[in-house]
Amino acid sequence: DDNVCCNGCLCDRRAPPYFECVCVDTFDHCPASCNSCVCTRSNPPQCRCTDKTQGRCPVTECRS
């Protein structure tokens, strides 16, 4: 199903300084092809959707 997308990304702050991102189902959602999360180095750190080969992906809304 092309409309299925991965869950949103949330930073796990227990692993500084390289924060890990975990998938949650809240706010920002990723396109289906972006099946991973990366953490930015902003303060506070934020998560972004990523696809392991193409790098960071734009955040998009999930379609029902």
N, C-alpha and C positions, 0 to 999 in steps of 0.2 A: 504494500500500500504506500503510494508516494506521499500520502499526507501524514504518515506516521513520523514523528520526530523525536529526537532524544530529549531527555528531561533537561531542565535548567541546570546551571552550574552554581555551585556554592563553594566558597573557599573554606578549607579546613585549616584553621589558624594554629593547630597543634603542632605543625611541622615547619616552623620558620627555620632559616629565612626563605627556603624554597617552598612556598605554600602549595599544598596539594588541593586539587579541586575535586569535589565529589558531586555526583549527580543527584538532584533533588527535583521534585516537581513543583516548582514555584517560578514566579515572574519570567525572566528571560528564557526563551526557548531557542533551540538550535534547529536548523534544517536537518532533515533526515541524514544527509551525507556527512554532517558534522557530528561524529559520534564520540567525541572526546571533549574534555575541558582543559583550559589552560588558565593559569593565574597571572594577573598583571602585577607589576611591581609598584602600583600606585599605593597610596596610603589613605584609607585602608585598601588592602588588595582586593581586586575584583576578579571574577571569573568570566571568561569568554568561551564561546563555542569554538571548537577547532576540528579540523579533519587532519589526521596524523600526517598526511602527505602534502597537503596544500597550505598548511599553516592556519592562521586565524580566519574565521568565517564571520560574515555579518550575522547579527542576531535577528531572527525573524519570529513572527508569531506562529504558534501552532495552528494548523487548520483542523477543523473537526471533520 
